[in-house]
Every structure is written in structure tokens, then in C-alpha cells.
Amino acid sequence: MLCVQTGAKIHDADRLRFDSDQFFVKSAEEMARIFPDSPGVAQRTMEIAERCKLKLHAVDNPFPEFAVPPEHTIDSYFEQVCRED
């Protein structure tokens, strides 16, 4: 997903990358295992999160518009770009 966002290819040596595989939301059980000496931290974090008033609204089209060359459809151009090295 980072390649898609930054317009890079996965084989680009100098592409932006994260040096960890830990970029995901962990469950309460996982957090308790990671921080066994701080049992109250997860509870306090949850209390703070519950006080936040964040509302996410769906958008009609979350995808960017791409200029497609006249000789292509959006699907054929997408396939061509994906297959390029």
C-alpha cells in the first residue's frame, strides 16, 4: 500500500519503506503481553479513546482520478502500469 500511495514500485531500491512489520492495531491481549509490567496503561488508553469525538464520514469516491491515454480504457491502462518494470 505504501508503494501505491507514493507512486513507487516494490522493486525500486530507493523506495520509501517501513523497517518493521508491526504497523497494525494490536488486540488488548497482544498489548497485555507486550506490556506485562504496566497493566493499567491499556485501560487508561481505552478511557482516553472513548472520550474522543472522532467521526469519519464516507466519501462518494475515495479514489483519485487518473488521466487515461486515449488508446486505453481505465482497466487496460491500470493493467499496463501494473505490469511495467
N, CA, C and O atoms as a Maestro MAE file, in Angstrom:
{
 s_m_m2io_version
 :::
 2.0.0
}

f_m_ct {
 s_m_title
 :::
 protein
 m_atom[340] {
  # First column is atom index #
  i_m_mmod_type
  r_m_x_coord
  r_m_y_coord
  r_m_z_coord
  i_m_residue_number
  s_m_chain_name
  s_m_pdb_residue_name
  s_m_pdb_atom_name
  i_m_atomic_number
  :::
  1 25 0.819 -1.196 0.000 1 A "MET " " N  " 7
  2 3 0.000 0.000 0.000 1 A "MET " " CA " 6
  3 2 0.862 1.260 0.000 1 A "MET " " C  " 6
  4 15 0.477 2.277 -0.577 1 A "MET " " O  " 8
  5 25 2.019 1.194 0.641 2 A "LEU " " N  " 7
  6 3 2.888 2.365 0.660 2 A "LEU " " CA " 6
  7 2 3.396 2.674 -0.753 2 A "LEU " " C  " 6
  8 15 3.531 3.841 -1.120 2 A "LEU " " O  " 8
  9 25 3.675 1.640 -1.540 3 A "CYS " " N  " 7
  10 3 4.100 1.858 -2.929 3 A "CYS " " CA " 6
  11 2 2.994 2.537 -3.724 3 A "CYS " " C  " 6
  12 15 3.258 3.465 -4.489 3 A "CYS " " O  " 8
  13 25 1.767 2.084 -3.550 4 A "VAL " " N  " 7
  14 3 0.648 2.689 -4.265 4 A "VAL " " CA " 6
  15 2 0.524 4.155 -3.870 4 A "VAL " " C  " 6
  16 15 0.354 5.021 -4.728 4 A "VAL " " O  " 8
  17 25 0.607 4.427 -2.588 5 A "GLN " " N  " 7
  18 3 0.447 5.796 -2.100 5 A "GLN " " CA " 6
  19 2 1.544 6.726 -2.604 5 A "GLN " " C  " 6
  20 15 1.283 7.890 -2.909 5 A "GLN " " O  " 8
  21 25 2.784 6.210 -2.694 6 A "THR " " N  " 7
  22 3 3.909 7.065 -3.072 6 A "THR " " CA " 6
  23 2 4.260 6.979 -4.549 6 A "THR " " C  " 6
  24 15 5.166 7.671 -5.014 6 A "THR " " O  " 8
  25 25 3.540 6.124 -5.297 7 A "GLY " " N  " 7
  26 3 3.798 6.011 -6.732 7 A "GLY " " CA " 6
  27 2 5.062 5.241 -7.051 7 A "GLY " " C  " 6
  28 15 5.617 5.394 -8.139 7 A "GLY " " O  " 8
  29 25 5.527 4.422 -6.135 8 A "ALA " " N  " 7
  30 3 6.753 3.652 -6.338 8 A "ALA " " CA " 6
  31 2 6.414 2.227 -6.746 8 A "ALA " " C  " 6
  32 15 5.266 1.789 -6.673 8 A "ALA " " O  " 8
  33 25 7.444 1.524 -7.175 9 A "LYS " " N  " 7
  34 3 7.300 0.107 -7.480 9 A "LYS " " CA " 6
  35 2 8.001 -0.691 -6.392 9 A "LYS " " C  " 6
  36 15 8.987 -0.224 -5.822 9 A "LYS " " O  " 8
  37 25 7.513 -1.869 -6.100 10 A "ILE " " N  " 7
  38 3 8.040 -2.664 -4.992 10 A "ILE " " CA " 6
  39 2 9.506 -3.045 -5.210 10 A "ILE " " C  " 6
  40 15 10.229 -3.302 -4.248 10 A "ILE " " O  " 8
  41 25 9.941 -3.082 -6.460 11 A "HIS " " N  " 7
  42 3 11.331 -3.450 -6.761 11 A "HIS " " CA " 6
  43 2 12.273 -2.243 -6.769 11 A "HIS " " C  " 6
  44 15 13.477 -2.415 -6.957 11 A "HIS " " O  " 8
  45 25 11.753 -1.028 -6.569 12 A "ASP " " N  " 7
  46 3 12.613 0.159 -6.513 12 A "ASP " " CA " 6
  47 2 13.491 0.088 -5.267 12 A "ASP " " C  " 6
  48 15 12.989 -0.006 -4.147 12 A "ASP " " O  " 8
  49 25 14.798 0.133 -5.472 13 A "ALA " " N  " 7
  50 3 15.729 0.010 -4.347 13 A "ALA " " CA " 6
  51 2 15.623 1.187 -3.381 13 A "ALA " " C  " 6
  52 15 15.826 1.022 -2.178 13 A "ALA " " O  " 8
  53 25 15.306 2.376 -3.902 14 A "ASP " " N  " 7
  54 3 15.297 3.563 -3.042 14 A "ASP " " CA " 6
  55 2 13.889 3.997 -2.649 14 A "ASP " " C  " 6
  56 15 13.678 5.148 -2.266 14 A "ASP " " O  " 8
  57 25 12.910 3.070 -2.740 15 A "ARG " " N  " 7
  58 3 11.544 3.440 -2.376 15 A "ARG " " CA " 6
  59 2 11.410 3.610 -0.865 15 A "ARG " " C  " 6
  60 15 12.190 3.051 -0.093 15 A "ARG " " O  " 8
  61 25 10.413 4.387 -0.459 16 A "LEU " " N  " 7
  62 3 10.105 4.564 0.955 16 A "LEU " " CA " 6
  63 2 9.595 3.245 1.512 16 A "LEU " " C  " 6
  64 15 8.751 2.595 0.896 16 A "LEU " " O  " 8
  65 25 10.101 2.849 2.669 17 A "ARG " " N  " 7
  66 3 9.645 1.606 3.295 17 A "ARG " " CA " 6
  67 2 9.727 1.730 4.801 17 A "ARG " " C  " 6
  68 15 10.498 2.529 5.332 17 A "ARG " " O  " 8
  69 25 8.931 0.940 5.476 18 A "PHE " " N  " 7
  70 3 8.980 0.866 6.928 18 A "PHE " " CA " 6
  71 2 9.902 -0.284 7.314 18 A "PHE " " C  " 6
  72 15 9.909 -1.321 6.651 18 A "PHE " " O  " 8
  73 25 10.667 -0.112 8.365 19 A "ASP " " N  " 7
  74 3 11.610 -1.141 8.803 19 A "ASP " " CA " 6
  75 2 11.010 -2.075 9.837 19 A "ASP " " C  " 6
  76 15 11.738 -2.679 10.626 19 A "ASP " " O  " 8
  77 25 9.709 -2.199 9.843 20 A "SER " " N  " 7
  78 3 9.041 -3.044 10.830 20 A "SER " " CA " 6
  79 2 7.803 -3.670 10.213 20 A "SER " " C  " 6
  80 15 7.211 -3.118 9.285 20 A "SER " " O  " 8
  81 25 7.419 -4.818 10.730 21 A "ASP " " N  " 7
  82 3 6.177 -5.441 10.298 21 A "ASP " " CA " 6
  83 2 5.083 -5.250 11.352 21 A "ASP " " C  " 6
  84 15 4.092 -5.980 11.365 21 A "ASP " " O  " 8
  85 25 5.268 -4.269 12.229 22 A "GLN " " N  " 7
  86 3 4.362 -4.068 13.355 22 A "GLN " " CA " 6
  87 2 3.399 -2.899 13.163 22 A "GLN " " C  " 6
  88 15 2.940 -2.316 14.145 22 A "GLN " " O  " 8
  89 25 3.087 -2.547 11.917 23 A "PHE " " N  " 7
  90 3 2.176 -1.440 11.653 23 A "PHE " " CA " 6
  91 2 0.748 -1.956 11.506 23 A "PHE " " C  " 6
  92 15 0.211 -2.026 10.401 23 A "PHE " " O  " 8
  93 25 0.150 -2.313 12.625 24 A "PHE " " N  " 7
  94 3 -1.229 -2.757 12.663 24 A "PHE " " CA " 6
  95 2 -1.756 -2.529 14.069 24 A "PHE " " C  " 6
  96 15 -0.976 -2.332 15.000 24 A "PHE " " O  " 8
  97 25 -3.059 -2.555 14.228 25 A "VAL " " N  " 7
  98 3 -3.669 -2.347 15.536 25 A "VAL " " CA " 6
  99 2 -3.669 -3.675 16.276 25 A "VAL " " C  " 6
  100 15 -4.215 -4.668 15.795 25 A "VAL " " O  " 8
  101 25 -3.056 -3.681 17.439 26 A "LYS " " N  " 7
  102 3 -2.961 -4.895 18.233 26 A "LYS " " CA " 6
  103 2 -4.181 -5.039 19.139 26 A "LYS " " C  " 6
  104 15 -4.788 -4.051 19.553 26 A "LYS " " O  " 8
  105 25 -4.518 -6.271 19.433 27 A "SER " " N  " 7
  106 3 -5.641 -6.535 20.326 27 A "SER " " CA " 6
  107 2 -5.240 -6.224 21.763 27 A "SER " " C  " 6
  108 15 -4.057 -6.057 22.059 27 A "SER " " O  " 8
  109 25 -6.207 -6.147 22.640 28 A "ALA " " N  " 7
  110 3 -5.928 -5.908 24.064 28 A "ALA " " CA " 6
  111 2 -5.048 -7.014 24.629 28 A "ALA " " C  " 6
  112 15 -4.172 -6.750 25.452 28 A "ALA " " O  " 8
  113 25 -5.272 -8.247 24.195 29 A "GLU " " N  " 7
  114 3 -4.462 -9.367 24.678 29 A "GLU " " CA " 6
  115 2 -3.011 -9.233 24.233 29 A "GLU " " C  " 6
  116 15 -2.092 -9.498 25.009 29 A "GLU " " O  " 8
  117 25 -2.803 -8.818 22.977 30 A "GLU " " N  " 7
  118 3 -1.435 -8.620 22.488 30 A "GLU " " CA " 6
  119 2 -0.738 -7.506 23.271 30 A "GLU " " C  " 6
  120 15 0.430 -7.635 23.637 30 A "GLU " " O  " 8
  121 25 -1.448 -6.433 23.519 31 A "MET " " N  " 7
  122 3 -0.854 -5.322 24.275 31 A "MET " " CA " 6
  123 2 -0.514 -5.747 25.701 31 A "MET " " C  " 6
  124 15 0.520 -5.345 26.236 31 A "MET " " O  " 8
  125 25 -1.362 -6.543 26.314 32 A "ALA " " N  " 7
  126 3 -1.083 -7.018 27.673 32 A "ALA " " CA " 6
  127 2 0.175 -7.876 27.694 32 A "ALA " " C  " 6
  128 15 0.951 -7.812 28.647 32 A "ALA " " O  " 8
  129 25 0.387 -8.680 26.650 33 A "ARG " " N  " 7
  130 3 1.612 -9.495 26.581 33 A "ARG " " CA " 6
  131 2 2.850 -8.635 26.366 33 A "ARG " " C  " 6
  132 15 3.919 -8.933 26.899 33 A "ARG " " O  " 8
  133 25 2.703 -7.560 25.580 34 A "ILE " " N  " 7
  134 3 3.848 -6.691 25.286 34 A "ILE " " CA " 6
  135 2 4.237 -5.860 26.507 34 A "ILE " " C  " 6
  136 15 5.422 -5.628 26.747 34 A "ILE " " O  " 8
  137 25 3.249 -5.415 27.276 35 A "PHE " " N  " 7
  138 3 3.499 -4.548 28.440 35 A "PHE " " CA " 6
  139 2 3.004 -5.210 29.728 35 A "PHE " " C  " 6
  140 15 2.083 -4.695 30.361 35 A "PHE " " O  " 8
  141 25 3.594 -6.333 30.126 36 A "PRO " " N  " 7
  142 3 3.093 -7.032 31.314 36 A "PRO " " CA " 6
  143 2 3.299 -6.262 32.619 36 A "PRO " " C  " 6
  144 15 2.585 -6.489 33.595 36 A "PRO " " O  " 8
  145 25 4.280 -5.350 32.633 37 A "ASP " " N  " 7
  146 3 4.571 -4.593 33.859 37 A "ASP " " CA " 6
  147 2 3.731 -3.330 33.994 37 A "ASP " " C  " 6
  148 15 3.872 -2.595 34.972 37 A "ASP " " O  " 8
  149 25 2.859 -3.070 33.022 38 A "SER " " N  " 7
  150 3 2.024 -1.861 33.045 38 A "SER " " CA " 6
  151 2 0.574 -2.204 32.735 38 A "SER " " C  " 6
  152 15 0.050 -1.770 31.709 38 A "SER " " O  " 8
  153 25 -0.078 -2.962 33.583 39 A "PRO " " N  " 7
  154 3 -1.436 -3.415 33.267 39 A "PRO " " CA " 6
  155 2 -2.470 -2.297 33.155 39 A "PRO " " C  " 6
  156 15 -3.458 -2.463 32.441 39 A "PRO " " O  " 8
  157 25 -2.282 -1.183 33.822 40 A "GLY " " N  " 7
  158 3 -3.258 -0.101 33.783 40 A "GLY " " CA " 6
  159 2 -3.166 0.765 32.544 40 A "GLY " " C  " 6
  160 15 -4.088 1.527 32.250 40 A "GLY " " O  " 8
  161 25 -2.067 0.660 31.814 41 A "VAL " " N  " 7
  162 3 -1.869 1.531 30.653 41 A "VAL " " CA " 6
  163 2 -2.931 1.277 29.583 41 A "VAL " " C  " 6
  164 15 -3.494 2.228 29.040 41 A "VAL " " O  " 8
  165 25 -3.210 0.028 29.278 42 A "ALA " " N  " 7
  166 3 -4.204 -0.289 28.252 42 A "ALA " " CA " 6
  167 2 -5.581 0.226 28.657 42 A "ALA " " C  " 6
  168 15 -6.314 0.757 27.823 42 A "ALA " " O  " 8
  169 25 -5.929 0.075 29.904 43 A "GLN " " N  " 7
  170 3 -7.233 0.550 30.386 43 A "GLN " " CA " 6
  171 2 -7.320 2.070 30.284 43 A "GLN " " C  " 6
  172 15 -8.333 2.602 29.833 43 A "GLN " " O  " 8
  173 25 -6.268 2.769 30.698 44 A "ARG " " N  " 7
  174 3 -6.271 4.236 30.605 44 A "ARG " " CA " 6
  175 2 -6.306 4.703 29.154 44 A "ARG " " C  " 6
  176 15 -6.962 5.694 28.835 44 A "ARG " " O  " 8
  177 25 -5.602 3.991 28.277 45 A "THR " " N  " 7
  178 3 -5.618 4.334 26.854 45 A "THR " " CA " 6
  179 2 -7.026 4.198 26.294 45 A "THR " " C  " 6
  180 15 -7.483 5.039 25.519 45 A "THR " " O  " 8
  181 25 -7.702 3.138 26.691 46 A "MET " " N  " 7
  182 3 -9.081 2.925 26.230 46 A "MET " " CA " 6
  183 2 -10.000 4.024 26.749 46 A "MET " " C  " 6
  184 15 -10.877 4.493 26.024 46 A "MET " " O  " 8
  185 25 -9.809 4.430 27.981 47 A "GLU " " N  " 7
  186 3 -10.628 5.504 28.550 47 A "GLU " " CA " 6
  187 2 -10.439 6.804 27.775 47 A "GLU " " C  " 6
  188 15 -11.402 7.530 27.529 47 A "GLU " " O  " 8
  189 25 -9.206 7.095 27.394 48 A "ILE " " N  " 7
  190 3 -8.927 8.312 26.611 48 A "ILE " " CA " 6
  191 2 -9.571 8.193 25.236 48 A "ILE " " C  " 6
  192 15 -10.198 9.142 24.767 48 A "ILE " " O  " 8
  193 25 -9.425 7.042 24.583 49 A "ALA " " N  " 7
  194 3 -10.005 6.847 23.249 49 A "ALA " " CA " 6
  195 2 -11.523 7.008 23.274 49 A "ALA " " C  " 6
  196 15 -12.101 7.583 22.352 49 A "ALA " " O  " 8
  197 25 -12.160 6.511 24.309 50 A "GLU " " N  " 7
  198 3 -13.616 6.609 24.413 50 A "GLU " " CA " 6
  199 2 -14.089 8.047 24.596 50 A "GLU " " C  " 6
  200 15 -15.236 8.359 24.277 50 A "GLU " " O  " 8
  201 25 -13.226 8.929 25.104 51 A "ARG " " N  " 7
  202 3 -13.597 10.337 25.274 51 A "ARG " " CA " 6
  203 2 -13.442 11.139 23.986 51 A "ARG " " C  " 6
  204 15 -13.953 12.255 23.887 51 A "ARG " " O  " 8
  205 25 -12.746 10.585 23.006 52 A "CYS " " N  " 7
  206 3 -12.554 11.288 21.736 52 A "CYS " " CA " 6
  207 2 -13.849 11.282 20.939 52 A "CYS " " C  " 6
  208 15 -14.597 10.304 20.961 52 A "CYS " " O  " 8
  209 25 -14.104 12.363 20.244 53 A "LYS " " N  " 7
  210 3 -15.344 12.510 19.478 53 A "LYS " " CA " 6
  211 2 -15.046 12.497 17.973 53 A "LYS " " C  " 6
  212 15 -15.507 13.377 17.247 53 A "LYS " " O  " 8
  213 25 -14.304 11.537 17.516 54 A "LEU " " N  " 7
  214 3 -13.949 11.448 16.108 54 A "LEU " " CA " 6
  215 2 -15.073 10.791 15.326 54 A "LEU " " C  " 6
  216 15 -15.569 9.728 15.699 54 A "LEU " " O  " 8
  217 25 -15.468 11.439 14.238 55 A "LYS " " N  " 7
  218 3 -16.469 10.870 13.346 55 A "LYS " " CA " 6
  219 2 -15.888 10.845 11.943 55 A "LYS " " C  " 6
  220 15 -15.472 11.876 11.416 55 A "LYS " " O  " 8
  221 25 -15.862 9.674 11.346 56 A "LEU " " N  " 7
  222 3 -15.393 9.535 9.975 56 A "LEU " " CA " 6
  223 2 -16.607 9.450 9.062 56 A "LEU " " C  " 6
  224 15 -17.544 8.697 9.325 56 A "LEU " " O  " 8
  225 25 -16.580 10.217 8.005 57 A "HIS " " N  " 7
  226 3 -17.690 10.232 7.063 57 A "HIS " " CA " 6
  227 2 -17.255 9.572 5.760 57 A "HIS " " C  " 6
  228 15 -16.163 9.835 5.258 57 A "HIS " " O  " 8
  229 25 -18.096 8.732 5.229 58 A "ALA " " N  " 7
  230 3 -17.814 8.090 3.953 58 A "ALA " " CA " 6
  231 2 -17.846 9.140 2.841 58 A "ALA " " C  " 6
  232 15 -18.611 10.103 2.891 58 A "ALA " " O  " 8
  233 25 -17.012 8.929 1.858 59 A "VAL " " N  " 7
  234 3 -16.998 9.804 0.688 59 A "VAL " " CA " 6
  235 2 -17.524 9.016 -0.502 59 A "VAL " " C  " 6
  236 15 -17.440 7.788 -0.524 59 A "VAL " " O  " 8
  237 25 -18.062 9.714 -1.482 60 A "ASP " " N  " 7
  238 3 -18.627 9.043 -2.650 60 A "ASP " " CA " 6
  239 2 -17.576 8.248 -3.418 60 A "ASP " " C  " 6
  240 15 -17.817 7.101 -3.793 60 A "ASP " " O  " 8
  241 25 -16.428 8.844 -3.650 61 A "ASN " " N  " 7
  242 3 -15.377 8.181 -4.408 61 A "ASN " " CA " 6
  243 2 -14.036 8.447 -3.723 61 A "ASN " " C  " 6
  244 15 -13.487 9.540 -3.865 61 A "ASN " " O  " 8
  245 25 -13.502 7.485 -2.993 62 A "PRO " " N  " 7
  246 3 -12.255 7.719 -2.272 62 A "PRO " " CA " 6
  247 2 -11.012 7.585 -3.146 62 A "PRO " " C  " 6
  248 15 -9.897 7.775 -2.660 62 A "PRO " " O  " 8
  249 25 -11.183 7.263 -4.419 63 A "PHE " " N  " 7
  250 3 -10.047 7.011 -5.289 63 A "PHE " " CA " 6
  251 2 -9.712 8.230 -6.129 63 A "PHE " " C  " 6
  252 15 -10.609 8.961 -6.549 63 A "PHE " " O  " 8
  253 25 -8.431 8.456 -6.378 64 A "PRO " " N  " 7
  254 3 -8.037 9.608 -7.206 64 A "PRO " " CA " 6
  255 2 -8.422 9.379 -8.664 64 A "PRO " " C  " 6
  256 15 -8.572 8.240 -9.107 64 A "PRO " " O  " 8
  257 25 -8.576 10.460 -9.392 65 A "GLU " " N  " 7
  258 3 -8.857 10.388 -10.825 65 A "GLU " " CA " 6
  259 2 -7.522 10.388 -11.567 65 A "GLU " " C  " 6
  260 15 -6.661 11.227 -11.305 65 A "GLU " " O  " 8
  261 25 -7.355 9.439 -12.498 66 A "PHE " " N  " 7
  262 3 -6.130 9.347 -13.288 66 A "PHE " " CA " 6
  263 2 -6.442 9.650 -14.744 66 A "PHE " " C  " 6
  264 15 -7.463 9.227 -15.285 66 A "PHE " " O  " 8
  265 25 -5.532 10.397 -15.366 67 A "ALA " " N  " 7
  266 3 -5.680 10.665 -16.797 67 A "ALA " " CA " 6
  267 2 -5.327 9.384 -17.551 67 A "ALA " " C  " 6
  268 15 -4.241 8.832 -17.372 67 A "ALA " " O  " 8
  269 25 -6.229 8.925 -18.377 68 A "VAL " " N  " 7
  270 3 -6.034 7.686 -19.136 68 A "VAL " " CA " 6
  271 2 -5.762 8.054 -20.589 68 A "VAL " " C  " 6
  272 15 -6.535 8.798 -21.192 68 A "VAL " " O  " 8
  273 25 -4.663 7.537 -21.164 69 A "PRO " " N  " 7
  274 3 -4.398 7.820 -22.574 69 A "PRO " " CA " 6
  275 2 -5.557 7.364 -23.458 69 A "PRO " " C  " 6
  276 15 -6.226 6.383 -23.133 69 A "PRO " " O  " 8
  277 25 -5.805 8.057 -24.567 70 A "PRO " " N  " 7
  278 3 -6.978 7.770 -25.398 70 A "PRO " " CA " 6
  279 2 -7.038 6.335 -25.928 70 A "PRO " " C  " 6
  280 15 -8.125 5.819 -26.191 70 A "PRO " " O  " 8
  281 25 -5.892 5.695 -26.083 71 A "GLU " " N  " 7
  282 3 -5.893 4.331 -26.629 71 A "GLU " " CA " 6
  283 2 -6.211 3.265 -25.584 71 A "GLU " " C  " 6
  284 15 -6.196 2.072 -25.888 71 A "GLU " " O  " 8
  285 25 -6.503 3.696 -24.335 72 A "HIS " " N  " 7
  286 3 -6.760 2.765 -23.247 72 A "HIS " " CA " 6
  287 2 -8.120 3.010 -22.600 72 A "HIS " " C  " 6
  288 15 -8.684 4.102 -22.669 72 A "HIS " " O  " 8
  289 25 -8.617 1.964 -21.976 73 A "THR " " N  " 7
  290 3 -9.705 2.114 -21.009 73 A "THR " " CA " 6
  291 2 -9.025 2.238 -19.649 73 A "THR " " C  " 6
  292 15 -7.819 2.011 -19.547 73 A "THR " " O  " 8
  293 25 -9.759 2.587 -18.623 74 A "ILE " " N  " 7
  294 3 -9.160 2.674 -17.291 74 A "ILE " " CA " 6
  295 2 -8.596 1.316 -16.879 74 A "ILE " " C  " 6
  296 15 -7.543 1.253 -16.245 74 A "ILE " " O  " 8
  297 25 -9.283 0.231 -17.232 75 A "ASP " " N  " 7
  298 3 -8.819 -1.112 -16.874 75 A "ASP " " CA " 6
  299 2 -7.560 -1.511 -17.634 75 A "ASP " " C  " 6
  300 15 -6.629 -2.058 -17.043 75 A "ASP " " O  " 8
  301 25 -7.522 -1.239 -18.950 76 A "SER " " N  " 7
  302 3 -6.342 -1.635 -19.716 76 A "SER " " CA " 6
  303 2 -5.126 -0.799 -19.319 76 A "SER " " C  " 6
  304 15 -4.004 -1.305 -19.299 76 A "SER " " O  " 8
  305 25 -5.346 0.470 -19.006 77 A "TYR " " N  " 7
  306 3 -4.224 1.315 -18.578 77 A "TYR " " CA " 6
  307 2 -3.715 0.883 -17.207 77 A "TYR " " C  " 6
  308 15 -2.506 0.851 -16.980 77 A "TYR " " O  " 8
  309 25 -4.612 0.556 -16.303 78 A "PHE " " N  " 7
  310 3 -4.223 0.061 -14.982 78 A "PHE " " CA " 6
  311 2 -3.373 -1.196 -15.122 78 A "PHE " " C  " 6
  312 15 -2.344 -1.331 -14.461 78 A "PHE " " O  " 8
  313 25 -3.805 -2.115 -15.985 79 A "GLU " " N  " 7
  314 3 -3.043 -3.352 -16.196 79 A "GLU " " CA " 6
  315 2 -1.665 -3.042 -16.765 79 A "GLU " " C  " 6
  316 15 -0.675 -3.624 -16.322 79 A "GLU " " O  " 8
  317 25 -1.582 -2.144 -17.733 80 A "GLN " " N  " 7
  318 3 -0.288 -1.799 -18.324 80 A "GLN " " CA " 6
  319 2 0.657 -1.220 -17.273 80 A "GLN " " C  " 6
  320 15 1.816 -1.624 -17.190 80 A "GLN " " O  " 8
  321 25 0.174 -0.292 -16.485 81 A "VAL " " N  " 7
  322 3 1.016 0.344 -15.470 81 A "VAL " " CA " 6
  323 2 1.467 -0.679 -14.430 81 A "VAL " " C  " 6
  324 15 2.609 -0.631 -13.975 81 A "VAL " " O  " 8
  325 25 0.601 -1.589 -14.053 82 A "CYS " " N  " 7
  326 3 0.951 -2.604 -13.055 82 A "CYS " " CA " 6
  327 2 2.020 -3.551 -13.579 82 A "CYS " " C  " 6
  328 15 2.846 -4.040 -12.810 82 A "CYS " " O  " 8
  329 25 2.010 -3.810 -14.874 83 A "ARG " " N  " 7
  330 3 2.955 -4.771 -15.447 83 A "ARG " " CA " 6
  331 2 4.289 -4.152 -15.811 83 A "ARG " " C  " 6
  332 15 5.237 -4.887 -16.087 83 A "ARG " " O  " 8
  333 25 4.404 -2.843 -15.822 84 A "GLU " " N  " 7
  334 3 5.676 -2.190 -16.158 84 A "GLU " " CA " 6
  335 2 6.716 -2.463 -15.082 84 A "GLU " " C  " 6
  336 15 6.400 -2.540 -13.895 84 A "GLU " " O  " 8
  337 25 7.969 -2.607 -15.520 85 A "ASP " " N  " 7
  338 3 9.081 -2.816 -14.549 85 A "ASP " " CA " 6
  339 2 9.666 -1.509 -14.113 85 A "ASP " " C  " 6
  340 15 10.598 -1.488 -13.310 85 A "ASP " " O  " 8
  :::
 }
 m_bond[339] {
  # First column is bond index #
  i_m_from
  i_m_to
  i_m_order
  :::
  1 1 2 1
  2 2 3 1
  3 3 4 2
  4 3 5 1
  5 5 6 1
  6 6 7 1
  7 7 8 2
  8 7 9 1
  9 9 10 1
  10 10 11 1
  11 11 12 2
  12 11 13 1
  13 13 14 1
  14 14 15 1
  15 15 16 2
  16 15 17 1
  17 17 18 1
  18 18 19 1
  19 19 20 2
  20 19 21 1
  21 21 22 1
  22 22 23 1
  23 23 24 2
  24 23 25 1
  25 25 26 1
  26 26 27 1
  27 27 28 2
  28 27 29 1
  29 29 30 1
  30 30 31 1
  31 31 32 2
  32 31 33 1
  33 33 34 1
  34 34 35 1
  35 35 36 2
  36 35 37 1
  37 37 38 1
  38 38 39 1
  39 39 40 2
  40 39 41 1
  41 41 42 1
  42 42 43 1
  43 43 44 2
  44 43 45 1
  45 45 46 1
  46 46 47 1
  47 47 48 2
  48 47 49 1
  49 49 50 1
  50 50 51 1
  51 51 52 2
  52 51 53 1
  53 53 54 1
  54 54 55 1
  55 55 56 2
  56 55 57 1
  57 57 58 1
  58 58 59 1
  59 59 60 2
  60 59 61 1
  61 61 62 1
  62 62 63 1
  63 63 64 2
  64 63 65 1
  65 65 66 1
  66 66 67 1
  67 67 68 2
  68 67 69 1
  69 69 70 1
  70 70 71 1
  71 71 72 2
  72 71 73 1
  73 73 74 1
  74 74 75 1
  75 75 76 2
  76 75 77 1
  77 77 78 1
  78 78 79 1
  79 79 80 2
  80 79 81 1
  81 81 82 1
  82 82 83 1
  83 83 84 2
  84 83 85 1
  85 85 86 1
  86 86 87 1
  87 87 88 2
  88 87 89 1
  89 89 90 1
  90 90 91 1
  91 91 92 2
  92 91 93 1
  93 93 94 1
  94 94 95 1
  95 95 96 2
  96 95 97 1
  97 97 98 1
  98 98 99 1
  99 99 100 2
  100 99 101 1
  101 101 102 1
  102 102 103 1
  103 103 104 2
  104 103 105 1
  105 105 106 1
  106 106 107 1
  107 107 108 2
  108 107 109 1
  109 109 110 1
  110 110 111 1
  111 111 112 2
  112 111 113 1
  113 113 114 1
  114 114 115 1
  115 115 116 2
  116 115 117 1
  117 117 118 1
  118 118 119 1
  119 119 120 2
  120 119 121 1
  121 121 122 1
  122 122 123 1
  123 123 124 2
  124 123 125 1
  125 125 126 1
  126 126 127 1
  127 127 128 2
  128 127 129 1
  129 129 130 1
  130 130 131 1
  131 131 132 2
  132 131 133 1
  133 133 134 1
  134 134 135 1
  135 135 136 2
  136 135 137 1
  137 137 138 1
  138 138 139 1
  139 139 140 2
  140 139 141 1
  141 141 142 1
  142 142 143 1
  143 143 144 2
  144 143 145 1
  145 145 146 1
  146 146 147 1
  147 147 148 2
  148 147 149 1
  149 149 150 1
  150 150 151 1
  151 151 152 2
  152 151 153 1
  153 153 154 1
  154 154 155 1
  155 155 156 2
  156 155 157 1
  157 157 158 1
  158 158 159 1
  159 159 160 2
  160 159 161 1
  161 161 162 1
  162 162 163 1
  163 163 164 2
  164 163 165 1
  165 165 166 1
  166 166 167 1
  167 167 168 2
  168 167 169 1
  169 169 170 1
  170 170 171 1
  171 171 172 2
  172 171 173 1
  173 173 174 1
  174 174 175 1
  175 175 176 2
  176 175 177 1
  177 177 178 1
  178 178 179 1
  179 179 180 2
  180 179 181 1
  181 181 182 1
  182 182 183 1
  183 183 184 2
  184 183 185 1
  185 185 186 1
  186 186 187 1
  187 187 188 2
  188 187 189 1
  189 189 190 1
  190 190 191 1
  191 191 192 2
  192 191 193 1
  193 193 194 1
  194 194 195 1
  195 195 196 2
  196 195 197 1
  197 197 198 1
  198 198 199 1
  199 199 200 2
  200 199 201 1
  201 201 202 1
  202 202 203 1
  203 203 204 2
  204 203 205 1
  205 205 206 1
  206 206 207 1
  207 207 208 2
  208 207 209 1
  209 209 210 1
  210 210 211 1
  211 211 212 2
  212 211 213 1
  213 213 214 1
  214 214 215 1
  215 215 216 2
  216 215 217 1
  217 217 218 1
  218 218 219 1
  219 219 220 2
  220 219 221 1
  221 221 222 1
  222 222 223 1
  223 223 224 2
  224 223 225 1
  225 225 226 1
  226 226 227 1
  227 227 228 2
  228 227 229 1
  229 229 230 1
  230 230 231 1
  231 231 232 2
  232 231 233 1
  233 233 234 1
  234 234 235 1
  235 235 236 2
  236 235 237 1
  237 237 238 1
  238 238 239 1
  239 239 240 2
  240 239 241 1
  241 241 242 1
  242 242 243 1
  243 243 244 2
  244 243 245 1
  245 245 246 1
  246 246 247 1
  247 247 248 2
  248 247 249 1
  249 249 250 1
  250 250 251 1
  251 251 252 2
  252 251 253 1
  253 253 254 1
  254 254 255 1
  255 255 256 2
  256 255 257 1
  257 257 258 1
  258 258 259 1
  259 259 260 2
  260 259 261 1
  261 261 262 1
  262 262 263 1
  263 263 264 2
  264 263 265 1
  265 265 266 1
  266 266 267 1
  267 267 268 2
  268 267 269 1
  269 269 270 1
  270 270 271 1
  271 271 272 2
  272 271 273 1
  273 273 274 1
  274 274 275 1
  275 275 276 2
  276 275 277 1
  277 277 278 1
  278 278 279 1
  279 279 280 2
  280 279 281 1
  281 281 282 1
  282 282 283 1
  283 283 284 2
  284 283 285 1
  285 285 286 1
  286 286 287 1
  287 287 288 2
  288 287 289 1
  289 289 290 1
  290 290 291 1
  291 291 292 2
  292 291 293 1
  293 293 294 1
  294 294 295 1
  295 295 296 2
  296 295 297 1
  297 297 298 1
  298 298 299 1
  299 299 300 2
  300 299 301 1
  301 301 302 1
  302 302 303 1
  303 303 304 2
  304 303 305 1
  305 305 306 1
  306 306 307 1
  307 307 308 2
  308 307 309 1
  309 309 310 1
  310 310 311 1
  311 311 312 2
  312 311 313 1
  313 313 314 1
  314 314 315 1
  315 315 316 2
  316 315 317 1
  317 317 318 1
  318 318 319 1
  319 319 320 2
  320 319 321 1
  321 321 322 1
  322 322 323 1
  323 323 324 2
  324 323 325 1
  325 325 326 1
  326 326 327 1
  327 327 328 2
  328 327 329 1
  329 329 330 1
  330 330 331 1
  331 331 332 2
  332 331 333 1
  333 333 334 1
  334 334 335 1
  335 335 336 2
  336 335 337 1
  337 337 338 1
  338 338 339 1
  339 339 340 2
  :::
 }
}
